[in-house]
């Protein structure tokens, strides 16, 4: 039985100029074929992405240092405190 990764797949990629230049430089530096350098770079990127464990996003409540007479749940009262009752 033939597995997908045993059969090379030809595809066309449009690379950003800086990425293509870095890949070409690496191929020249190592004396390896461009195709091998591209495949290794893709594998490395995909493996790294799969193994990155991220911490869950957490929000820590902090005291805003507000005056005790200001209630952020009371919008009308807040506007009155900031702008005065003449705003209406």
PyMOL Python script that loads the backbone (N, CA, C, O; Angstrom):
from pymol import cmd

cmd.read_pdbstr("""\
ATOM      1  N   UNK A   1       0.839  -1.182   0.000  1.00  0.00           N
ATOM      2  CA  UNK A   1       0.000   0.000   0.000  1.00  0.00           C
ATOM      3  C   UNK A   1       0.883   1.244   0.000  1.00  0.00           C
ATOM      4  O   UNK A   1       1.833   1.333   0.778  1.00  0.00           O
ATOM      5  N   UNK A   2       0.581   2.180  -0.848  1.00  0.00           N
ATOM      6  CA  UNK A   2       1.362   3.405  -0.950  1.00  0.00           C
ATOM      7  C   UNK A   2       0.752   4.474  -0.054  1.00  0.00           C
ATOM      8  O   UNK A   2      -0.445   4.750  -0.128  1.00  0.00           O
ATOM      9  N   UNK A   3       1.582   5.072   0.791  1.00  0.00           N
ATOM     10  CA  UNK A   3       1.123   6.156   1.651  1.00  0.00           C
ATOM     11  C   UNK A   3       1.334   7.472   0.932  1.00  0.00           C
ATOM     12  O   UNK A   3       2.195   7.584   0.059  1.00  0.00           O
ATOM     13  N   UNK A   4       0.544   8.469   1.302  1.00  0.00           N
ATOM     14  CA  UNK A   4       0.576   9.763   0.636  1.00  0.00           C
ATOM     15  C   UNK A   4       1.970  10.382   0.645  1.00  0.00           C
ATOM     16  O   UNK A   4       2.398  10.938  -0.367  1.00  0.00           O
ATOM     17  N   UNK A   5       2.689  10.297   1.772  1.00  0.00           N
ATOM     18  CA  UNK A   5       3.992  10.962   1.840  1.00  0.00           C
ATOM     19  C   UNK A   5       5.085  10.204   1.080  1.00  0.00           C
ATOM     20  O   UNK A   5       6.197  10.713   0.938  1.00  0.00           O
ATOM     21  N   UNK A   6       4.786   9.000   0.590  1.00  0.00           N
ATOM     22  CA  UNK A   6       5.762   8.266  -0.214  1.00  0.00           C
ATOM     23  C   UNK A   6       5.768   8.721  -1.665  1.00  0.00           C
ATOM     24  O   UNK A   6       6.719   8.445  -2.396  1.00  0.00           O
ATOM     25  N   UNK A   7       4.722   9.413  -2.089  1.00  0.00           N
ATOM     26  CA  UNK A   7       4.601   9.855  -3.473  1.00  0.00           C
ATOM     27  C   UNK A   7       4.799  11.363  -3.504  1.00  0.00           C
ATOM     28  O   UNK A   7       3.980  12.102  -2.957  1.00  0.00           O
ATOM     29  N   UNK A   8       5.878  11.836  -4.137  1.00  0.00           N
ATOM     30  CA  UNK A   8       6.084  13.280  -4.196  1.00  0.00           C
ATOM     31  C   UNK A   8       4.917  13.961  -4.912  1.00  0.00           C
ATOM     32  O   UNK A   8       4.388  13.441  -5.894  1.00  0.00           O
ATOM     33  N   UNK A   9       4.537  15.101  -4.418  1.00  0.00           N
ATOM     34  CA  UNK A   9       3.448  15.850  -5.019  1.00  0.00           C
ATOM     35  C   UNK A   9       3.992  17.159  -5.555  1.00  0.00           C
ATOM     36  O   UNK A   9       4.616  17.929  -4.825  1.00  0.00           O
ATOM     37  N   UNK A  10       3.760  17.401  -6.798  1.00  0.00           N
ATOM     38  CA  UNK A  10       4.217  18.635  -7.419  1.00  0.00           C
ATOM     39  C   UNK A  10       3.139  19.699  -7.218  1.00  0.00           C
ATOM     40  O   UNK A  10       1.956  19.456  -7.453  1.00  0.00           O
ATOM     41  N   UNK A  11       3.566  20.869  -6.783  1.00  0.00           N
ATOM     42  CA  UNK A  11       2.627  21.969  -6.573  1.00  0.00           C
ATOM     43  C   UNK A  11       3.330  23.286  -6.869  1.00  0.00           C
ATOM     44  O   UNK A  11       4.558  23.351  -6.921  1.00  0.00           O
ATOM     45  N   UNK A  12       2.557  24.304  -7.056  1.00  0.00           N
ATOM     46  CA  UNK A  12       3.107  25.632  -7.301  1.00  0.00           C
ATOM     47  C   UNK A  12       2.838  26.492  -6.074  1.00  0.00           C
ATOM     48  O   UNK A  12       1.703  26.592  -5.609  1.00  0.00           O
ATOM     49  N   UNK A  13       3.891  27.109  -5.556  1.00  0.00           N
ATOM     50  CA  UNK A  13       3.764  28.012  -4.422  1.00  0.00           C
ATOM     51  C   UNK A  13       4.224  29.392  -4.829  1.00  0.00           C
ATOM     52  O   UNK A  13       5.175  29.538  -5.597  1.00  0.00           O
ATOM     53  N   UNK A  14       3.560  30.388  -4.322  1.00  0.00           N
ATOM     54  CA  UNK A  14       4.024  31.751  -4.509  1.00  0.00           C
ATOM     55  C   UNK A  14       4.637  32.199  -3.191  1.00  0.00           C
ATOM     56  O   UNK A  14       3.941  32.394  -2.194  1.00  0.00           O
ATOM     57  N   UNK A  15       5.949  32.356  -3.211  1.00  0.00           N
ATOM     58  CA  UNK A  15       6.677  32.719  -1.997  1.00  0.00           C
ATOM     59  C   UNK A  15       6.956  34.210  -1.982  1.00  0.00           C
ATOM     60  O   UNK A  15       7.183  34.824  -3.025  1.00  0.00           O
ATOM     61  N   UNK A  16       6.937  34.777  -0.807  1.00  0.00           N
ATOM     62  CA  UNK A  16       7.372  36.166  -0.662  1.00  0.00           C
ATOM     63  C   UNK A  16       8.850  36.228  -1.012  1.00  0.00           C
ATOM     64  O   UNK A  16       9.585  35.259  -0.820  1.00  0.00           O
ATOM     65  N   UNK A  17       9.278  37.375  -1.526  1.00  0.00           N
ATOM     66  CA  UNK A  17      10.661  37.523  -1.977  1.00  0.00           C
ATOM     67  C   UNK A  17      11.678  37.198  -0.882  1.00  0.00           C
ATOM     68  O   UNK A  17      12.687  36.540  -1.136  1.00  0.00           O
ATOM     69  N   UNK A  18      11.400  37.667   0.345  1.00  0.00           N
ATOM     70  CA  UNK A  18      12.359  37.426   1.428  1.00  0.00           C
ATOM     71  C   UNK A  18      12.431  35.942   1.796  1.00  0.00           C
ATOM     72  O   UNK A  18      13.503  35.443   2.138  1.00  0.00           O
ATOM     73  N   UNK A  19      11.305  35.238   1.728  1.00  0.00           N
ATOM     74  CA  UNK A  19      11.285  33.806   2.038  1.00  0.00           C
ATOM     75  C   UNK A  19      12.055  33.034   0.969  1.00  0.00           C
ATOM     76  O   UNK A  19      12.867  32.164   1.284  1.00  0.00           O
ATOM     77  N   UNK A  20      11.794  33.361  -0.302  1.00  0.00           N
ATOM     78  CA  UNK A  20      12.484  32.681  -1.407  1.00  0.00           C
ATOM     79  C   UNK A  20      13.991  32.915  -1.314  1.00  0.00           C
ATOM     80  O   UNK A  20      14.785  31.999  -1.527  1.00  0.00           O
ATOM     81  N   UNK A  21      14.371  34.146  -0.995  1.00  0.00           N
ATOM     82  CA  UNK A  21      15.799  34.458  -0.887  1.00  0.00           C
ATOM     83  C   UNK A  21      16.449  33.677   0.257  1.00  0.00           C
ATOM     84  O   UNK A  21      17.565  33.178   0.115  1.00  0.00           O
ATOM     85  N   UNK A  22      15.756  33.573   1.378  1.00  0.00           N
ATOM     86  CA  UNK A  22      16.302  32.827   2.515  1.00  0.00           C
ATOM     87  C   UNK A  22      16.443  31.344   2.178  1.00  0.00           C
ATOM     88  O   UNK A  22      17.430  30.711   2.552  1.00  0.00           O
ATOM     89  N   UNK A  23      15.463  30.797   1.479  1.00  0.00           N
ATOM     90  CA  UNK A  23      15.533  29.390   1.088  1.00  0.00           C
ATOM     91  C   UNK A  23      16.670  29.145   0.099  1.00  0.00           C
ATOM     92  O   UNK A  23      17.390  28.152   0.207  1.00  0.00           O
ATOM     93  N   UNK A  24      16.827  30.047  -0.860  1.00  0.00           N
ATOM     94  CA  UNK A  24      17.912  29.904  -1.838  1.00  0.00           C
ATOM     95  C   UNK A  24      19.269  30.014  -1.155  1.00  0.00           C
ATOM     96  O   UNK A  24      20.187  29.255  -1.464  1.00  0.00           O
ATOM     97  N   UNK A  25      19.393  30.943  -0.242  1.00  0.00           N
ATOM     98  CA  UNK A  25      20.639  31.109   0.504  1.00  0.00           C
ATOM     99  C   UNK A  25      20.970  29.849   1.298  1.00  0.00           C
ATOM    100  O   UNK A  25      22.118  29.406   1.324  1.00  0.00           O
ATOM    101  N   UNK A  26      19.951  29.274   1.947  1.00  0.00           N
ATOM    102  CA  UNK A  26      20.158  28.049   2.726  1.00  0.00           C
ATOM    103  C   UNK A  26      20.550  26.884   1.810  1.00  0.00           C
ATOM    104  O   UNK A  26      21.402  26.074   2.175  1.00  0.00           O
ATOM    105  N   UNK A  27      19.946  26.796   0.644  1.00  0.00           N
ATOM    106  CA  UNK A  27      20.289  25.726  -0.303  1.00  0.00           C
ATOM    107  C   UNK A  27      21.738  25.866  -0.757  1.00  0.00           C
ATOM    108  O   UNK A  27      22.465  24.875  -0.833  1.00  0.00           O
ATOM    109  N   UNK A  28      22.160  27.093  -1.058  1.00  0.00           N
ATOM    110  CA  UNK A  28      23.561  27.322  -1.462  1.00  0.00           C
ATOM    111  C   UNK A  28      24.522  27.048  -0.313  1.00  0.00           C
ATOM    112  O   UNK A  28      25.573  26.435  -0.499  1.00  0.00           O
ATOM    113  N   UNK A  29      24.146  27.513   0.884  1.00  0.00           N
ATOM    114  CA  UNK A  29      25.015  27.357   2.049  1.00  0.00           C
ATOM    115  C   UNK A  29      25.247  25.889   2.380  1.00  0.00           C
ATOM    116  O   UNK A  29      26.363  25.489   2.711  1.00  0.00           O
ATOM    117  N   UNK A  30      24.194  25.094   2.290  1.00  0.00           N
ATOM    118  CA  UNK A  30      24.303  23.692   2.685  1.00  0.00           C
ATOM    119  C   UNK A  30      24.622  22.762   1.519  1.00  0.00           C
ATOM    120  O   UNK A  30      24.973  21.601   1.728  1.00  0.00           O
ATOM    121  N   UNK A  31      24.501  23.270   0.286  1.00  0.00           N
ATOM    122  CA  UNK A  31      24.729  22.432  -0.885  1.00  0.00           C
ATOM    123  C   UNK A  31      23.617  21.415  -1.111  1.00  0.00           C
ATOM    124  O   UNK A  31      23.799  20.428  -1.824  1.00  0.00           O
ATOM    125  N   UNK A  32      22.487  21.660  -0.506  1.00  0.00           N
ATOM    126  CA  UNK A  32      21.344  20.755  -0.650  1.00  0.00           C
ATOM    127  C   UNK A  32      20.408  21.285  -1.726  1.00  0.00           C
ATOM    128  O   UNK A  32      20.415  22.481  -2.014  1.00  0.00           O
ATOM    129  N   UNK A  33      19.608  20.419  -2.321  1.00  0.00           N
ATOM    130  CA  UNK A  33      18.642  20.875  -3.324  1.00  0.00           C
ATOM    131  C   UNK A  33      17.616  21.819  -2.708  1.00  0.00           C
ATOM    132  O   UNK A  33      17.229  21.672  -1.548  1.00  0.00           O
ATOM    133  N   UNK A  34      17.189  22.786  -3.503  1.00  0.00           N
ATOM    134  CA  UNK A  34      16.186  23.767  -3.070  1.00  0.00           C
ATOM    135  C   UNK A  34      14.933  23.053  -2.559  1.00  0.00           C
ATOM    136  O   UNK A  34      14.369  23.431  -1.532  1.00  0.00           O
ATOM    137  N   UNK A  35      14.508  22.031  -3.277  1.00  0.00           N
ATOM    138  CA  UNK A  35      13.318  21.272  -2.903  1.00  0.00           C
ATOM    139  C   UNK A  35      13.462  20.696  -1.493  1.00  0.00           C
ATOM    140  O   UNK A  35      12.519  20.758  -0.704  1.00  0.00           O
ATOM    141  N   UNK A  36      14.624  20.140  -1.171  1.00  0.00           N
ATOM    142  CA  UNK A  36      14.839  19.550   0.148  1.00  0.00           C
ATOM    143  C   UNK A  36      14.806  20.620   1.241  1.00  0.00           C
ATOM    144  O   UNK A  36      14.265  20.395   2.324  1.00  0.00           O
ATOM    145  N   UNK A  37      15.385  21.777   0.948  1.00  0.00           N
ATOM    146  CA  UNK A  37      15.392  22.870   1.921  1.00  0.00           C
ATOM    147  C   UNK A  37      13.964  23.351   2.183  1.00  0.00           C
ATOM    148  O   UNK A  37      13.587  23.588   3.331  1.00  0.00           O
ATOM    149  N   UNK A  38      13.175  23.493   1.121  1.00  0.00           N
ATOM    150  CA  UNK A  38      11.781  23.931   1.274  1.00  0.00           C
ATOM    151  C   UNK A  38      10.996  22.908   2.090  1.00  0.00           C
ATOM    152  O   UNK A  38      10.273  23.274   3.016  1.00  0.00           O
ATOM    153  N   UNK A  39      11.136  21.633   1.751  1.00  0.00           N
ATOM    154  CA  UNK A  39      10.406  20.591   2.482  1.00  0.00           C
ATOM    155  C   UNK A  39      10.800  20.559   3.952  1.00  0.00           C
ATOM    156  O   UNK A  39       9.935  20.442   4.820  1.00  0.00           O
ATOM    157  N   UNK A  40      12.084  20.661   4.244  1.00  0.00           N
ATOM    158  CA  UNK A  40      12.537  20.645   5.639  1.00  0.00           C
ATOM    159  C   UNK A  40      12.010  21.855   6.407  1.00  0.00           C
ATOM    160  O   UNK A  40      11.609  21.737   7.565  1.00  0.00           O
ATOM    161  N   UNK A  41      12.014  23.018   5.754  1.00  0.00           N
ATOM    162  CA  UNK A  41      11.512  24.233   6.407  1.00  0.00           C
ATOM    163  C   UNK A  41      10.020  24.105   6.710  1.00  0.00           C
ATOM    164  O   UNK A  41       9.565  24.494   7.786  1.00  0.00           O
ATOM    165  N   UNK A  42       9.271  23.566   5.773  1.00  0.00           N
ATOM    166  CA  UNK A  42       7.841  23.363   5.999  1.00  0.00           C
ATOM    167  C   UNK A  42       7.591  22.351   7.112  1.00  0.00           C
ATOM    168  O   UNK A  42       6.741  22.567   7.976  1.00  0.00           O
ATOM    169  N   UNK A  43       8.331  21.251   7.087  1.00  0.00           N
ATOM    170  CA  UNK A  43       8.178  20.244   8.146  1.00  0.00           C
ATOM    171  C   UNK A  43       8.480  20.838   9.524  1.00  0.00           C
ATOM    172  O   UNK A  43       7.735  20.639  10.483  1.00  0.00           O
ATOM    173  N   UNK A  44       9.582  21.564   9.591  1.00  0.00           N
ATOM    174  CA  UNK A  44       9.974  22.166  10.864  1.00  0.00           C
ATOM    175  C   UNK A  44       8.896  23.122  11.370  1.00  0.00           C
ATOM    176  O   UNK A  44       8.534  23.094  12.546  1.00  0.00           O
ATOM    177  N   UNK A  45       8.391  23.958  10.481  1.00  0.00           N
ATOM    178  CA  UNK A  45       7.346  24.897  10.872  1.00  0.00           C
ATOM    179  C   UNK A  45       6.074  24.201  11.320  1.00  0.00           C
ATOM    180  O   UNK A  45       5.456  24.611  12.302  1.00  0.00           O
ATOM    181  N   UNK A  46       5.680  23.162  10.617  1.00  0.00           N
ATOM    182  CA  UNK A  46       4.467  22.435  10.973  1.00  0.00           C
ATOM    183  C   UNK A  46       4.640  21.659  12.273  1.00  0.00           C
ATOM    184  O   UNK A  46       3.721  21.612  13.090  1.00  0.00           O
ATOM    185  N   UNK A  47       5.801  21.054  12.475  1.00  0.00           N
ATOM    186  CA  UNK A  47       6.050  20.327  13.722  1.00  0.00           C
ATOM    187  C   UNK A  47       6.071  21.284  14.915  1.00  0.00           C
ATOM    188  O   UNK A  47       5.499  20.992  15.965  1.00  0.00           O
ATOM    189  N   UNK A  48       6.722  22.402  14.745  1.00  0.00           N
ATOM    190  CA  UNK A  48       6.819  23.378  15.837  1.00  0.00           C
ATOM    191  C   UNK A  48       5.432  23.888  16.192  1.00  0.00           C
ATOM    192  O   UNK A  48       5.096  24.047  17.365  1.00  0.00           O
ATOM    193  N   UNK A  49       4.638  24.139  15.174  1.00  0.00           N
ATOM    194  CA  UNK A  49       3.289  24.658  15.413  1.00  0.00           C
ATOM    195  C   UNK A  49       2.432  23.634  16.148  1.00  0.00           C
ATOM    196  O   UNK A  49       1.628  23.995  17.008  1.00  0.00           O
ATOM    197  N   UNK A  50       2.603  22.355  15.808  1.00  0.00           N
ATOM    198  CA  UNK A  50       1.805  21.304  16.429  1.00  0.00           C
ATOM    199  C   UNK A  50       2.199  21.065  17.873  1.00  0.00           C
ATOM    200  O   UNK A  50       1.373  20.608  18.662  1.00  0.00           O
ATOM    201  N   UNK A  51       3.440  21.361  18.242  1.00  0.00           N
ATOM    202  CA  UNK A  51       3.904  21.054  19.594  1.00  0.00           C
ATOM    203  C   UNK A  51       3.825  22.239  20.549  1.00  0.00           C
ATOM    204  O   UNK A  51       4.086  22.082  21.741  1.00  0.00           O
ATOM    205  N   UNK A  52       3.474  23.409  20.057  1.00  0.00           N
ATOM    206  CA  UNK A  52       3.398  24.577  20.927  1.00  0.00           C
ATOM    207  C   UNK A  52       2.165  24.453  21.814  1.00  0.00           C
ATOM    208  O   UNK A  52       1.036  24.395  21.328  1.00  0.00           O
ATOM    209  N   UNK A  53       2.398  24.414  23.100  1.00  0.00           N
ATOM    210  CA  UNK A  53       1.289  24.393  24.047  1.00  0.00           C
ATOM    211  C   UNK A  53       1.138  25.792  24.602  1.00  0.00           C
ATOM    212  O   UNK A  53       2.085  26.387  25.116  1.00  0.00           O
ATOM    213  N   UNK A  54      -0.046  26.291  24.490  1.00  0.00           N
ATOM    214  CA  UNK A  54      -0.290  27.650  24.951  1.00  0.00           C
ATOM    215  C   UNK A  54      -1.013  27.628  26.290  1.00  0.00           C
ATOM    216  O   UNK A  54      -1.883  26.797  26.547  1.00  0.00           O
ATOM    217  N   UNK A  55      -0.622  28.560  27.118  1.00  0.00           N
ATOM    218  CA  UNK A  55      -1.312  28.725  28.389  1.00  0.00           C
ATOM    219  C   UNK A  55      -2.695  29.297  28.100  1.00  0.00           C
ATOM    220  O   UNK A  55      -2.852  30.111  27.190  1.00  0.00           O
ATOM    221  N   UNK A  56      -3.692  28.879  28.863  1.00  0.00           N
ATOM    222  CA  UNK A  56      -5.018  29.474  28.660  1.00  0.00           C
ATOM    223  C   UNK A  56      -4.984  30.962  28.991  1.00  0.00           C
ATOM    224  O   UNK A  56      -4.290  31.390  29.913  1.00  0.00           O
ATOM    225  N   UNK A  57      -5.734  31.733  28.234  1.00  0.00           N
ATOM    226  CA  UNK A  57      -5.808  33.168  28.471  1.00  0.00           C
ATOM    227  C   UNK A  57      -6.546  33.423  29.766  1.00  0.00           C
ATOM    228  O   UNK A  57      -7.635  32.893  29.988  1.00  0.00           O
ATOM    229  N   UNK A  58      -5.962  34.220  30.604  1.00  0.00           N
ATOM    230  CA  UNK A  58      -6.570  34.531  31.901  1.00  0.00           C
ATOM    231  C   UNK A  58      -6.617  36.048  32.086  1.00  0.00           C
ATOM    232  O   UNK A  58      -5.717  36.779  31.671  1.00  0.00           O
ATOM    233  N   UNK A  59      -7.677  36.479  32.710  1.00  0.00           N
ATOM    234  CA  UNK A  59      -7.815  37.891  33.055  1.00  0.00           C
ATOM    235  C   UNK A  59      -7.852  37.974  34.573  1.00  0.00           C
ATOM    236  O   UNK A  59      -8.671  37.330  35.229  1.00  0.00           O
ATOM    237  N   UNK A  60      -6.962  38.767  35.107  1.00  0.00           N
ATOM    238  CA  UNK A  60      -6.939  38.951  36.547  1.00  0.00           C
ATOM    239  C   UNK A  60      -7.616  40.269  36.892  1.00  0.00           C
ATOM    240  O   UNK A  60      -7.269  41.320  36.353  1.00  0.00           O
ATOM    241  N   UNK A  61      -8.570  40.201  37.782  1.00  0.00           N
ATOM    242  CA  UNK A  61      -9.261  41.409  38.223  1.00  0.00           C
ATOM    243  C   UNK A  61      -8.294  42.256  39.055  1.00  0.00           C
ATOM    244  O   UNK A  61      -7.548  41.738  39.886  1.00  0.00           O
ATOM    245  N   UNK A  62      -8.325  43.525  38.820  1.00  0.00           N
ATOM    246  CA  UNK A  62      -7.477  44.447  39.572  1.00  0.00           C
ATOM    247  C   UNK A  62      -8.307  45.634  40.038  1.00  0.00           C
ATOM    248  O   UNK A  62      -9.260  46.040  39.374  1.00  0.00           O
ATOM    249  N   UNK A  63      -7.942  46.168  41.157  1.00  0.00           N
ATOM    250  CA  UNK A  63      -8.624  47.336  41.684  1.00  0.00           C
ATOM    251  C   UNK A  63      -8.283  48.537  40.816  1.00  0.00           C
ATOM    252  O   UNK A  63      -7.110  48.839  40.594  1.00  0.00           O
ATOM    253  N   UNK A  64      -9.311  49.222  40.325  1.00  0.00           N
ATOM    254  CA  UNK A  64      -9.081  50.386  39.474  1.00  0.00           C
ATOM    255  C   UNK A  64      -8.819  51.653  40.279  1.00  0.00           C
ATOM    256  O   UNK A  64      -8.487  52.698  39.720  1.00  0.00           O
ATOM    257  N   UNK A  65      -8.970  51.550  41.576  1.00  0.00           N
ATOM    258  CA  UNK A  65      -8.704  52.706  42.421  1.00  0.00           C
ATOM    259  C   UNK A  65      -9.772  53.786  42.274  1.00  0.00           C
ATOM    260  O   UNK A  65      -9.491  54.973  42.442  1.00  0.00           O
ATOM    261  N   UNK A  66     -10.989  53.372  41.960  1.00  0.00           N
ATOM    262  CA  UNK A  66     -12.067  54.338  41.793  1.00  0.00           C
ATOM    263  C   UNK A  66     -12.581  54.830  43.136  1.00  0.00           C
ATOM    264  O   UNK A  66     -12.461  54.166  44.166  1.00  0.00           O
ATOM    265  N   UNK A  67     -13.151  56.008  43.080  1.00  0.00           N
ATOM    266  CA  UNK A  67     -13.770  56.540  44.289  1.00  0.00           C
ATOM    267  C   UNK A  67     -14.945  55.643  44.653  1.00  0.00           C
ATOM    268  O   UNK A  67     -15.602  55.104  43.762  1.00  0.00           O
ATOM    269  N   UNK A  68     -15.223  55.472  45.933  1.00  0.00           N
ATOM    270  CA  UNK A  68     -16.309  54.573  46.345  1.00  0.00           C
ATOM    271  C   UNK A  68     -17.682  55.021  45.851  1.00  0.00           C
ATOM    272  O   UNK A  68     -18.590  54.196  45.744  1.00  0.00           O
ATOM    273  N   UNK A  69     -17.857  56.321  45.546  1.00  0.00           N
ATOM    274  CA  UNK A  69     -19.174  56.808  45.111  1.00  0.00           C
ATOM    275  C   UNK A  69     -19.405  56.611  43.604  1.00  0.00           C
ATOM    276  O   UNK A  69     -20.461  56.990  43.099  1.00  0.00           O
ATOM    277  N   UNK A  70     -18.444  56.028  42.877  1.00  0.00           N
ATOM    278  CA  UNK A  70     -18.607  55.793  41.442  1.00  0.00           C
ATOM    279  C   UNK A  70     -18.933  54.326  41.210  1.00  0.00           C
ATOM    280  O   UNK A  70     -18.175  53.434  41.590  1.00  0.00           O
ATOM    281  N   UNK A  71     -20.082  54.099  40.578  1.00  0.00           N
ATOM    282  CA  UNK A  71     -20.539  52.750  40.267  1.00  0.00           C
ATOM    283  C   UNK A  71     -20.524  52.593  38.746  1.00  0.00           C
ATOM    284  O   UNK A  71     -21.328  53.215  38.052  1.00  0.00           O
ATOM    285  N   UNK A  72     -19.613  51.765  38.226  1.00  0.00           N
ATOM    286  CA  UNK A  72     -19.498  51.595  36.775  1.00  0.00           C
ATOM    287  C   UNK A  72     -20.701  50.894  36.159  1.00  0.00           C
ATOM    288  O   UNK A  72     -20.870  50.919  34.940  1.00  0.00           O
ATOM    289  N   UNK A  73     -21.532  50.272  36.976  1.00  0.00           N
ATOM    290  CA  UNK A  73     -22.738  49.621  36.464  1.00  0.00           C
ATOM    291  C   UNK A  73     -23.879  50.620  36.284  1.00  0.00           C
ATOM    292  O   UNK A  73     -24.890  50.298  35.659  1.00  0.00           O
ATOM    293  N   UNK A  74     -23.728  51.810  36.817  1.00  0.00           N
ATOM    294  CA  UNK A  74     -24.766  52.854  36.719  1.00  0.00           C
ATOM    295  C   UNK A  74     -24.269  53.928  35.745  1.00  0.00           C
ATOM    296  O   UNK A  74     -23.625  54.893  36.157  1.00  0.00           O
ATOM    297  N   UNK A  75     -24.571  53.756  34.455  1.00  0.00           N
ATOM    298  CA  UNK A  75     -24.070  54.673  33.428  1.00  0.00           C
ATOM    299  C   UNK A  75     -24.585  56.090  33.648  1.00  0.00           C
ATOM    300  O   UNK A  75     -23.813  57.045  33.565  1.00  0.00           O
ATOM    301  N   UNK A  76     -25.862  56.239  33.925  1.00  0.00           N
ATOM    302  CA  UNK A  76     -26.419  57.576  34.147  1.00  0.00           C
ATOM    303  C   UNK A  76     -25.739  58.261  35.326  1.00  0.00           C
ATOM    304  O   UNK A  76     -25.393  59.440  35.252  1.00  0.00           O
ATOM    305  N   UNK A  77     -25.550  57.518  36.411  1.00  0.00           N
ATOM    306  CA  UNK A  77     -24.880  58.085  37.580  1.00  0.00           C
ATOM    307  C   UNK A  77     -23.439  58.444  37.282  1.00  0.00           C
ATOM    308  O   UNK A  77     -22.932  59.452  37.774  1.00  0.00           O
ATOM    309  N   UNK A  78     -22.779  57.625  36.481  1.00  0.00           N
ATOM    310  CA  UNK A  78     -21.395  57.882  36.102  1.00  0.00           C
ATOM    311  C   UNK A  78     -21.296  59.153  35.259  1.00  0.00           C
ATOM    312  O   UNK A  78     -20.427  59.993  35.490  1.00  0.00           O
ATOM    313  N   UNK A  79     -22.195  59.285  34.281  1.00  0.00           N
ATOM    314  CA  UNK A  79     -22.194  60.494  33.453  1.00  0.00           C
ATOM    315  C   UNK A  79     -22.523  61.728  34.284  1.00  0.00           C
ATOM    316  O   UNK A  79     -21.941  62.792  34.076  1.00  0.00           O
ATOM    317  N   UNK A  80     -23.446  61.588  35.218  1.00  0.00           N
ATOM    318  CA  UNK A  80     -23.765  62.718  36.102  1.00  0.00           C
ATOM    319  C   UNK A  80     -22.538  63.120  36.920  1.00  0.00           C
ATOM    320  O   UNK A  80     -22.266  64.308  37.095  1.00  0.00           O
ATOM    321  N   UNK A  81     -21.796  62.126  37.421  1.00  0.00           N
ATOM    322  CA  UNK A  81     -20.612  62.412  38.238  1.00  0.00           C
ATOM    323  C   UNK A  81     -19.518  63.081  37.414  1.00  0.00           C
ATOM    324  O   UNK A  81     -18.796  63.941  37.917  1.00  0.00           O
ATOM    325  N   UNK A  82     -19.395  62.683  36.141  1.00  0.00           N
ATOM    326  CA  UNK A  82     -18.331  63.235  35.302  1.00  0.00           C
ATOM    327  C   UNK A  82     -18.727  64.572  34.686  1.00  0.00           C
ATOM    328  O   UNK A  82     -17.958  65.532  34.715  1.00  0.00           O
ATOM    329  N   UNK A  83     -19.946  64.623  34.122  1.00  0.00           N
ATOM    330  CA  UNK A  83     -20.349  65.802  33.361  1.00  0.00           C
ATOM    331  C   UNK A  83     -21.324  66.706  34.093  1.00  0.00           C
ATOM    332  O   UNK A  83     -21.600  67.826  33.663  1.00  0.00           O
ATOM    333  N   UNK A  84     -21.833  66.212  35.188  1.00  0.00           N
ATOM    334  CA  UNK A  84     -22.828  67.006  35.934  1.00  0.00           C
ATOM    335  C   UNK A  84     -24.222  66.709  35.418  1.00  0.00           C
ATOM    336  O   UNK A  84     -24.400  66.159  34.332  1.00  0.00           O
ATOM    337  N   UNK A  85     -25.193  67.081  36.213  1.00  0.00           N
ATOM    338  CA  UNK A  85     -26.596  66.787  35.865  1.00  0.00           C
ATOM    339  C   UNK A  85     -27.115  67.712  34.770  1.00  0.00           C
ATOM    340  O   UNK A  85     -28.193  67.464  34.228  1.00  0.00           O
ATOM    341  N   UNK A  86     -26.397  68.747  34.435  1.00  0.00           N
ATOM    342  CA  UNK A  86     -26.876  69.690  33.392  1.00  0.00           C
ATOM    343  C   UNK A  86     -26.688  69.138  31.994  1.00  0.00           C
ATOM    344  O   UNK A  86     -27.107  69.789  31.037  1.00  0.00           O
ATOM    345  N   UNK A  87     -26.087  67.986  31.824  1.00  0.00           N
ATOM    346  CA  UNK A  87     -25.847  67.396  30.508  1.00  0.00           C
ATOM    347  C   UNK A  87     -27.127  66.962  29.822  1.00  0.00           C
ATOM    348  O   UNK A  87     -27.149  66.789  28.604  1.00  0.00           O
ATOM    349  N   UNK A  88     -28.178  66.786  30.576  1.00  0.00           N
ATOM    350  CA  UNK A  88     -29.438  66.265  30.031  1.00  0.00           C
ATOM    351  C   UNK A  88     -30.191  67.285  29.306  1.00  0.00           C
ATOM    352  O   UNK A  88     -31.272  67.004  28.789  1.00  0.00           O
TER     353      UNK A  88
END
""", "prot")
cmd.dss("prot")
cmd.show_as("cartoon", "prot")
cmd.util.cbc("prot")
cmd.orient("prot")
